Amino acid sequence: MPVHAIFPHSTAVAAYTAISGLFDERAALMRQHQIRAGFLCTTIAQQALLIEPVFYWPDSHSDYHRRMVEPEYRPRSGEPAANPAANAAAGALKRETAELMRRLGGTHFQLGRFYSYREGRDAAALALFDALKRALDPQGRMNPGGLR
């Protein structure tokens, strides 16, 4: 399960260090639920660095996994039992990581449901956004529940 944020090069090392520090603080929880974290880091042109922690833990496969993994490979990989406690712990860690990255000034590619659009925005920008949304979608049909 990935979570990402984009940082200017000038703050990327501090952000990576802070995220790693969060994982150190949560080491007991991660051991308890066998949650592992890895990082994908990549530059975005000359302006920024994308930092994407990815969480792994033993749990049953998702519907997406069942659709996307080749049928002949699935029997070889097996399927772990459902693990709702680890799933909940990983989800909480993902949310905590996203909030830390937001506080550190990170931004992201996605808008909508997981990443909060409204947090960290100034009042004038939100007023403009809300006015445009009302004008373009007065009945609230586009992406209901998103961009909250």
Biotite code that builds the C-alpha atoms (Angstrom):
import biotite.structure as struc

atoms = struc.array([
    struc.Atom([0.000, 0.000, 0.000], chain_id="A", res_id=1, res_name="MET", atom_name="CA", element="C"),
    struc.Atom([1.749, 3.188, -1.158], chain_id="A", res_id=2, res_name="PRO", atom_name="CA", element="C"),
    struc.Atom([1.503, 6.774, 0.035], chain_id="A", res_id=3, res_name="VAL", atom_name="CA", element="C"),
    struc.Atom([3.464, 9.578, -1.580], chain_id="A", res_id=4, res_name="HIS", atom_name="CA", element="C"),
    struc.Atom([4.410, 13.228, -1.400], chain_id="A", res_id=5, res_name="ALA", atom_name="CA", element="C"),
    struc.Atom([6.513, 15.537, -3.521], chain_id="A", res_id=6, res_name="ILE", atom_name="CA", element="C"),
    struc.Atom([9.131, 17.755, -1.888], chain_id="A", res_id=7, res_name="PHE", atom_name="CA", element="C"),
    struc.Atom([11.458, 20.419, -3.241], chain_id="A", res_id=8, res_name="PRO", atom_name="CA", element="C"),
    struc.Atom([15.054, 19.203, -3.247], chain_id="A", res_id=9, res_name="HIS", atom_name="CA", element="C"),
    struc.Atom([15.847, 21.665, -0.463], chain_id="A", res_id=10, res_name="SER", atom_name="CA", element="C"),
    struc.Atom([13.582, 19.807, 2.011], chain_id="A", res_id=11, res_name="THR", atom_name="CA", element="C"),
    struc.Atom([13.655, 16.247, 0.672], chain_id="A", res_id=12, res_name="ALA", atom_name="CA", element="C"),
    struc.Atom([16.412, 14.917, 2.940], chain_id="A", res_id=13, res_name="VAL", atom_name="CA", element="C"),
    struc.Atom([14.730, 16.333, 6.042], chain_id="A", res_id=14, res_name="ALA", atom_name="CA", element="C"),
    struc.Atom([11.394, 14.851, 4.920], chain_id="A", res_id=15, res_name="ALA", atom_name="CA", element="C"),
    struc.Atom([12.916, 11.416, 4.303], chain_id="A", res_id=16, res_name="TYR", atom_name="CA", element="C"),
    struc.Atom([14.608, 11.561, 7.704], chain_id="A", res_id=17, res_name="THR", atom_name="CA", element="C"),
    struc.Atom([11.348, 12.526, 9.434], chain_id="A", res_id=18, res_name="ALA", atom_name="CA", element="C"),
    struc.Atom([9.397, 9.740, 7.703], chain_id="A", res_id=19, res_name="ILE", atom_name="CA", element="C"),
    struc.Atom([12.074, 7.205, 8.639], chain_id="A", res_id=20, res_name="SER", atom_name="CA", element="C"),
    struc.Atom([11.902, 8.546, 12.203], chain_id="A", res_id=21, res_name="GLY", atom_name="CA", element="C"),
    struc.Atom([8.142, 7.938, 12.277], chain_id="A", res_id=22, res_name="LEU", atom_name="CA", element="C"),
    struc.Atom([8.737, 4.334, 11.247], chain_id="A", res_id=23, res_name="PHE", atom_name="CA", element="C"),
    struc.Atom([11.358, 4.001, 13.995], chain_id="A", res_id=24, res_name="ASP", atom_name="CA", element="C"),
    struc.Atom([8.804, 5.341, 16.506], chain_id="A", res_id=25, res_name="GLU", atom_name="CA", element="C"),
    struc.Atom([6.234, 2.808, 15.275], chain_id="A", res_id=26, res_name="ARG", atom_name="CA", element="C"),
    struc.Atom([8.678, -0.118, 15.129], chain_id="A", res_id=27, res_name="ALA", atom_name="CA", element="C"),
    struc.Atom([6.889, -2.119, 17.844], chain_id="A", res_id=28, res_name="ALA", atom_name="CA", element="C"),
    struc.Atom([3.533, -1.795, 16.047], chain_id="A", res_id=29, res_name="LEU", atom_name="CA", element="C"),
    struc.Atom([5.150, -2.719, 12.757], chain_id="A", res_id=30, res_name="MET", atom_name="CA", element="C"),
    struc.Atom([6.826, -5.793, 14.287], chain_id="A", res_id=31, res_name="ARG", atom_name="CA", element="C"),
    struc.Atom([3.588, -6.835, 15.998], chain_id="A", res_id=32, res_name="GLN", atom_name="CA", element="C"),
    struc.Atom([1.716, -6.848, 12.669], chain_id="A", res_id=33, res_name="HIS", atom_name="CA", element="C"),
    struc.Atom([4.673, -7.810, 10.439], chain_id="A", res_id=34, res_name="GLN", atom_name="CA", element="C"),
    struc.Atom([4.402, -4.520, 8.552], chain_id="A", res_id=35, res_name="ILE", atom_name="CA", element="C"),
    struc.Atom([7.431, -3.681, 6.437], chain_id="A", res_id=36, res_name="ARG", atom_name="CA", element="C"),
    struc.Atom([8.056, -0.398, 4.681], chain_id="A", res_id=37, res_name="ALA", atom_name="CA", element="C"),
    struc.Atom([10.178, 0.362, 1.663], chain_id="A", res_id=38, res_name="GLY", atom_name="CA", element="C"),
    struc.Atom([10.735, 3.602, -0.223], chain_id="A", res_id=39, res_name="PHE", atom_name="CA", element="C"),
    struc.Atom([10.422, 4.557, -3.845], chain_id="A", res_id=40, res_name="LEU", atom_name="CA", element="C"),
    struc.Atom([12.169, 7.856, -4.499], chain_id="A", res_id=41, res_name="CYS", atom_name="CA", element="C"),
    struc.Atom([12.416, 9.562, -7.874], chain_id="A", res_id=42, res_name="THR", atom_name="CA", element="C"),
    struc.Atom([13.206, 13.011, -9.154], chain_id="A", res_id=43, res_name="THR", atom_name="CA", element="C"),
    struc.Atom([10.552, 15.088, -10.840], chain_id="A", res_id=44, res_name="ILE", atom_name="CA", element="C"),
    struc.Atom([12.484, 17.018, -13.458], chain_id="A", res_id=45, res_name="ALA", atom_name="CA", element="C"),
    struc.Atom([14.913, 19.396, -11.773], chain_id="A", res_id=46, res_name="GLN", atom_name="CA", element="C"),
    struc.Atom([12.447, 20.754, -9.263], chain_id="A", res_id=47, res_name="GLN", atom_name="CA", element="C"),
    struc.Atom([11.468, 18.067, -6.792], chain_id="A", res_id=48, res_name="ALA", atom_name="CA", element="C"),
    struc.Atom([11.758, 14.588, -5.343], chain_id="A", res_id=49, res_name="LEU", atom_name="CA", element="C"),
    struc.Atom([8.858, 12.172, -4.969], chain_id="A", res_id=50, res_name="LEU", atom_name="CA", element="C"),
    struc.Atom([9.078, 10.116, -1.778], chain_id="A", res_id=51, res_name="ILE", atom_name="CA", element="C"),
    struc.Atom([6.728, 7.129, -1.704], chain_id="A", res_id=52, res_name="GLU", atom_name="CA", element="C"),
    struc.Atom([6.788, 4.829, 1.301], chain_id="A", res_id=53, res_name="PRO", atom_name="CA", element="C"),
    struc.Atom([5.179, 1.475, 0.466], chain_id="A", res_id=54, res_name="VAL", atom_name="CA", element="C"),
    struc.Atom([3.784, -0.761, 3.214], chain_id="A", res_id=55, res_name="PHE", atom_name="CA", element="C"),
    struc.Atom([3.696, -4.560, 3.070], chain_id="A", res_id=56, res_name="TYR", atom_name="CA", element="C"),
    struc.Atom([2.100, -6.987, 5.536], chain_id="A", res_id=57, res_name="TRP", atom_name="CA", element="C"),
    struc.Atom([0.626, -10.488, 5.455], chain_id="A", res_id=58, res_name="PRO", atom_name="CA", element="C"),
    struc.Atom([-3.018, -10.346, 4.422], chain_id="A", res_id=59, res_name="ASP", atom_name="CA", element="C"),
    struc.Atom([-5.330, -12.010, 1.949], chain_id="A", res_id=60, res_name="SER", atom_name="CA", element="C"),
    struc.Atom([-5.102, -10.867, -1.639], chain_id="A", res_id=61, res_name="HIS", atom_name="CA", element="C"),
    struc.Atom([-7.283, -8.033, -2.839], chain_id="A", res_id=62, res_name="SER", atom_name="CA", element="C"),
    struc.Atom([-9.749, -8.287, -5.708], chain_id="A", res_id=63, res_name="ASP", atom_name="CA", element="C"),
    struc.Atom([-7.284, -6.205, -7.717], chain_id="A", res_id=64, res_name="TYR", atom_name="CA", element="C"),
    struc.Atom([-4.530, -8.751, -7.055], chain_id="A", res_id=65, res_name="HIS", atom_name="CA", element="C"),
    struc.Atom([-6.778, -11.609, -8.063], chain_id="A", res_id=66, res_name="ARG", atom_name="CA", element="C"),
    struc.Atom([-7.639, -9.835, -11.344], chain_id="A", res_id=67, res_name="ARG", atom_name="CA", element="C"),
    struc.Atom([-4.124, -8.705, -12.220], chain_id="A", res_id=68, res_name="MET", atom_name="CA", element="C"),
    struc.Atom([-1.827, -11.582, -11.235], chain_id="A", res_id=69, res_name="VAL", atom_name="CA", element="C"),
    struc.Atom([-1.561, -14.261, -13.887], chain_id="A", res_id=70, res_name="GLU", atom_name="CA", element="C"),
    struc.Atom([-3.755, -17.258, -12.995], chain_id="A", res_id=71, res_name="PRO", atom_name="CA", element="C"),
    struc.Atom([-0.858, -19.685, -13.476], chain_id="A", res_id=72, res_name="GLU", atom_name="CA", element="C"),
    struc.Atom([1.267, -17.781, -10.946], chain_id="A", res_id=73, res_name="TYR", atom_name="CA", element="C"),
    struc.Atom([-1.318, -17.513, -8.164], chain_id="A", res_id=74, res_name="ARG", atom_name="CA", element="C"),
    struc.Atom([-1.100, -21.154, -6.972], chain_id="A", res_id=75, res_name="PRO", atom_name="CA", element="C"),
    struc.Atom([2.690, -20.822, -6.610], chain_id="A", res_id=76, res_name="ARG", atom_name="CA", element="C"),
    struc.Atom([2.427, -17.670, -4.507], chain_id="A", res_id=77, res_name="SER", atom_name="CA", element="C"),
    struc.Atom([-0.301, -18.988, -2.219], chain_id="A", res_id=78, res_name="GLY", atom_name="CA", element="C"),
    struc.Atom([-2.709, -16.761, -0.389], chain_id="A", res_id=79, res_name="GLU", atom_name="CA", element="C"),
    struc.Atom([-2.304, -15.729, 3.223], chain_id="A", res_id=80, res_name="PRO", atom_name="CA", element="C"),
    struc.Atom([-5.277, -15.662, 5.559], chain_id="A", res_id=81, res_name="ALA", atom_name="CA", element="C"),
    struc.Atom([-7.205, -12.444, 6.095], chain_id="A", res_id=82, res_name="ALA", atom_name="CA", element="C"),
    struc.Atom([-5.485, -10.241, 8.644], chain_id="A", res_id=83, res_name="ASN", atom_name="CA", element="C"),
    struc.Atom([-7.867, -7.406, 9.611], chain_id="A", res_id=84, res_name="PRO", atom_name="CA", element="C"),
    struc.Atom([-5.763, -6.241, 12.588], chain_id="A", res_id=85, res_name="ALA", atom_name="CA", element="C"),
    struc.Atom([-2.648, -5.800, 10.443], chain_id="A", res_id=86, res_name="ALA", atom_name="CA", element="C"),
    struc.Atom([-4.724, -4.209, 7.686], chain_id="A", res_id=87, res_name="ASN", atom_name="CA", element="C"),
    struc.Atom([-6.108, -1.656, 10.162], chain_id="A", res_id=88, res_name="ALA", atom_name="CA", element="C"),
    struc.Atom([-2.650, -0.970, 11.616], chain_id="A", res_id=89, res_name="ALA", atom_name="CA", element="C"),
    struc.Atom([-1.160, -0.473, 8.137], chain_id="A", res_id=90, res_name="ALA", atom_name="CA", element="C"),
    struc.Atom([-4.021, 1.863, 7.188], chain_id="A", res_id=91, res_name="GLY", atom_name="CA", element="C"),
    struc.Atom([-3.483, 3.933, 10.336], chain_id="A", res_id=92, res_name="ALA", atom_name="CA", element="C"),
    struc.Atom([0.257, 4.097, 9.625], chain_id="A", res_id=93, res_name="LEU", atom_name="CA", element="C"),
    struc.Atom([-0.444, 5.186, 6.049], chain_id="A", res_id=94, res_name="LYS", atom_name="CA", element="C"),
    struc.Atom([-2.729, 7.997, 7.275], chain_id="A", res_id=95, res_name="ARG", atom_name="CA", element="C"),
    struc.Atom([-0.184, 9.084, 9.881], chain_id="A", res_id=96, res_name="GLU", atom_name="CA", element="C"),
    struc.Atom([2.561, 9.109, 7.243], chain_id="A", res_id=97, res_name="THR", atom_name="CA", element="C"),
    struc.Atom([0.426, 11.165, 4.844], chain_id="A", res_id=98, res_name="ALA", atom_name="CA", element="C"),
    struc.Atom([-0.351, 13.687, 7.582], chain_id="A", res_id=99, res_name="GLU", atom_name="CA", element="C"),
    struc.Atom([3.345, 13.967, 8.483], chain_id="A", res_id=100, res_name="LEU", atom_name="CA", element="C"),
    struc.Atom([4.255, 14.535, 4.840], chain_id="A", res_id=101, res_name="MET", atom_name="CA", element="C"),
    struc.Atom([1.555, 17.230, 4.553], chain_id="A", res_id=102, res_name="ARG", atom_name="CA", element="C"),
    struc.Atom([2.875, 18.996, 7.671], chain_id="A", res_id=103, res_name="ARG", atom_name="CA", element="C"),
    struc.Atom([6.380, 18.857, 6.164], chain_id="A", res_id=104, res_name="LEU", atom_name="CA", element="C"),
    struc.Atom([5.117, 20.721, 3.083], chain_id="A", res_id=105, res_name="GLY", atom_name="CA", element="C"),
    struc.Atom([4.723, 17.748, 0.757], chain_id="A", res_id=106, res_name="GLY", atom_name="CA", element="C"),
    struc.Atom([2.166, 17.771, -2.006], chain_id="A", res_id=107, res_name="THR", atom_name="CA", element="C"),
    struc.Atom([0.761, 14.901, -4.057], chain_id="A", res_id=108, res_name="HIS", atom_name="CA", element="C"),
    struc.Atom([-0.571, 13.902, -7.459], chain_id="A", res_id=109, res_name="PHE", atom_name="CA", element="C"),
    struc.Atom([-3.968, 12.651, -6.350], chain_id="A", res_id=110, res_name="GLN", atom_name="CA", element="C"),
    struc.Atom([-7.028, 14.597, -5.341], chain_id="A", res_id=111, res_name="LEU", atom_name="CA", element="C"),
    struc.Atom([-10.041, 13.185, -3.721], chain_id="A", res_id=112, res_name="GLY", atom_name="CA", element="C"),
    struc.Atom([-10.661, 10.540, -1.186], chain_id="A", res_id=113, res_name="ARG", atom_name="CA", element="C"),
    struc.Atom([-7.467, 9.549, 0.653], chain_id="A", res_id=114, res_name="PHE", atom_name="CA", element="C"),
    struc.Atom([-5.472, 12.750, 0.436], chain_id="A", res_id=115, res_name="TYR", atom_name="CA", element="C"),
    struc.Atom([-7.305, 15.662, 1.998], chain_id="A", res_id=116, res_name="SER", atom_name="CA", element="C"),
    struc.Atom([-7.695, 18.452, -0.513], chain_id="A", res_id=117, res_name="TYR", atom_name="CA", element="C"),
    struc.Atom([-8.841, 21.123, 1.907], chain_id="A", res_id=118, res_name="ARG", atom_name="CA", element="C"),
    struc.Atom([-6.222, 20.807, 4.637], chain_id="A", res_id=119, res_name="GLU", atom_name="CA", element="C"),
    struc.Atom([-3.382, 23.229, 4.240], chain_id="A", res_id=120, res_name="GLY", atom_name="CA", element="C"),
    struc.Atom([-5.217, 25.446, 1.723], chain_id="A", res_id=121, res_name="ARG", atom_name="CA", element="C"),
    struc.Atom([-5.741, 29.108, 2.469], chain_id="A", res_id=122, res_name="ASP", atom_name="CA", element="C"),
    struc.Atom([-9.248, 30.478, 2.821], chain_id="A", res_id=123, res_name="ALA", atom_name="CA", element="C"),
    struc.Atom([-9.163, 32.523, -0.402], chain_id="A", res_id=124, res_name="ALA", atom_name="CA", element="C"),
    struc.Atom([-8.123, 29.520, -2.508], chain_id="A", res_id=125, res_name="ALA", atom_name="CA", element="C"),
    struc.Atom([-10.870, 27.393, -0.950], chain_id="A", res_id=126, res_name="LEU", atom_name="CA", element="C"),
    struc.Atom([-13.493, 30.093, -1.538], chain_id="A", res_id=127, res_name="ALA", atom_name="CA", element="C"),
    struc.Atom([-12.511, 30.269, -5.219], chain_id="A", res_id=128, res_name="LEU", atom_name="CA", element="C"),
    struc.Atom([-12.536, 26.478, -5.516], chain_id="A", res_id=129, res_name="PHE", atom_name="CA", element="C"),
    struc.Atom([-15.949, 26.202, -3.843], chain_id="A", res_id=130, res_name="ASP", atom_name="CA", element="C"),
    struc.Atom([-17.398, 28.904, -6.106], chain_id="A", res_id=131, res_name="ALA", atom_name="CA", element="C"),
    struc.Atom([-16.089, 27.149, -9.232], chain_id="A", res_id=132, res_name="LEU", atom_name="CA", element="C"),
    struc.Atom([-17.395, 23.805, -8.013], chain_id="A", res_id=133, res_name="LYS", atom_name="CA", element="C"),
    struc.Atom([-20.858, 25.269, -7.369], chain_id="A", res_id=134, res_name="ARG", atom_name="CA", element="C"),
    struc.Atom([-20.884, 26.929, -10.805], chain_id="A", res_id=135, res_name="ALA", atom_name="CA", element="C"),
    struc.Atom([-19.708, 23.834, -12.698], chain_id="A", res_id=136, res_name="LEU", atom_name="CA", element="C"),
    struc.Atom([-21.465, 21.191, -10.615], chain_id="A", res_id=137, res_name="ASP", atom_name="CA", element="C"),
    struc.Atom([-24.415, 22.795, -8.811], chain_id="A", res_id=138, res_name="PRO", atom_name="CA", element="C"),
    struc.Atom([-25.989, 19.438, -7.933], chain_id="A", res_id=139, res_name="GLN", atom_name="CA", element="C"),
    struc.Atom([-22.751, 17.929, -6.576], chain_id="A", res_id=140, res_name="GLY", atom_name="CA", element="C"),
    struc.Atom([-22.719, 14.963, -8.960], chain_id="A", res_id=141, res_name="ARG", atom_name="CA", element="C"),
    struc.Atom([-19.030, 14.995, -9.936], chain_id="A", res_id=142, res_name="MET", atom_name="CA", element="C"),
    struc.Atom([-16.877, 12.953, -7.581], chain_id="A", res_id=143, res_name="ASN", atom_name="CA", element="C"),
    struc.Atom([-19.285, 13.091, -4.617], chain_id="A", res_id=144, res_name="PRO", atom_name="CA", element="C"),
    struc.Atom([-17.384, 12.899, -1.340], chain_id="A", res_id=145, res_name="GLY", atom_name="CA", element="C"),
    struc.Atom([-14.100, 13.768, -3.034], chain_id="A", res_id=146, res_name="GLY", atom_name="CA", element="C"),
    struc.Atom([-12.104, 16.958, -2.617], chain_id="A", res_id=147, res_name="LEU", atom_name="CA", element="C"),
    struc.Atom([-13.157, 17.257, 0.984], chain_id="A", res_id=148, res_name="ARG", atom_name="CA", element="C"),
])
